[in-house]
Amino acid sequence: MNIGNDYYRVAVIGQGYVGLPLAHAAVAAGHHVVGFDVDADKVDGLRAGVSPIEDVSHADVAAMINSGRYQPTGMPDTLALCNVYVVTVPTPLRDGRPDLAHVIAAARSIGPMLSDDDLVVLESTVAPGTTSGVFHAELGRRCYPGVAFHVAFSPERIDPGNPHWHFRNTPKLVGGAYREATDRAAAFYATICDTVVRCATPEVAEMAKLLENTYRYVNIALINELARHAADLRIPIWDVVAAAGTKPYGFHAFWPGPGVGGHCLPVDPMYLSDRVEQQLGRPFALVDLADRINAGQPRYVVERAGALLNRDRKPFNGSHILILGAAYKAGTADMREAPAADIIRRLVDLGAVIAVADPRADLSVLNTVKTVELGGVAAAASASDLVILVTDHAEFDYRAIAKTARLVLDTRNRFTPAPNIHKL
Ligand code: SAJ
């Protein structure tokens, strides 16, 4: 049901790091937006002009509310009378398998609200075939008989904290099960994105998204394994990557690290390998191998830490180790799948006395270890047998830490080389 040619009533299901930037862009484009979320606190906060994410400010949310065209809600009935529905809910792994519970729940809420010609777009990262399969089927089960709606897939490409690429200027893929569905999705996104790229089917768009992150995951695994060999060959891997990175074509630099965290990279490739395994009965060998390598990186970091302590004739048991950074990457507070937790657990199991410093992350979840405020890091470093840099936040004073620390294991190549500084 359209309200005029250029403006839509858009329901965005999920107001997190993907849904809220989309809602913000849609309100700015003149659309009326219903921002649905099951988290009542988040909805209350949005109504009060409080943003739950860094990329959309409180002022942005207040302006959305004041425009009279943004309606945060937790009530499914409020979704009625919309004509575009965009689903931006989490698709985590549960026991290593894709968990579509939130996606199915969204379809159940949307289905009864659908009228002829409405458009439903799934943005959550899913295995190829999910949009046309279980998602479309659930919508069909829940809508009134005979309603003719359109379904498409458009992968989210939000990179939280990226200063250059944001929702509007990042090219947007859209893929519908048939031409009109693709046309309608392309027409809607053209009102809120600078570039819309049409894919022939939802499966092409679903797999393109998975390829984007599987490409990163596999290449990070390559450099993590090469880093282990380079260390034993006494070749500084960081110089190797920097040198290779001067090639202006055909090479993209990836860097070794303590492991691969976040809500995208450790998860998305598993959607691909799971679909291949389930549907074709064979493994996606490269993804499985990359997962073993990347998941083994925290153990490798602990091995390297042990070798350094051993040179000091110190066992893990009773040694004081300061961990710098618990978030999954610099500049974020997000600790999902972060390697720090695995590293800390292994060190605690070996009897080390752990302290953790992270100016951004909520360390209360690491309730078994001591936490150090930013101002106390240099002092804590001087009292430690070993400092391990896991997440290279800009807030750390690397010069001061290098001066006071006896031994540093630098997994991010952030410290200036010195006798007490050791790199992965
Ligand atoms: N990492 C490495 N070595 C690298 C790059 C990353 O060890 O060379 C580690 C990071 O420390 C982190 C993990 O991998 O623990 C993931 O890092 P990431 O830079 O891929 O950051 P993400 O997870 O925020 O990935 C997102 C993705 N965006 C979307 O899926 C929409 C990804 O596609 C982007 O390429 C990436 O941001 C980005 O470019 O920042």
Residues whose N, C-alpha, C, O or C-beta is under 5 A from the ligand:
A	BS01	SAJ	E156 R157 I158 D159 I220 A253 F254 W255 P256 G257 G259 V260 G261 G262 H263 C264 L265 Y328 K329
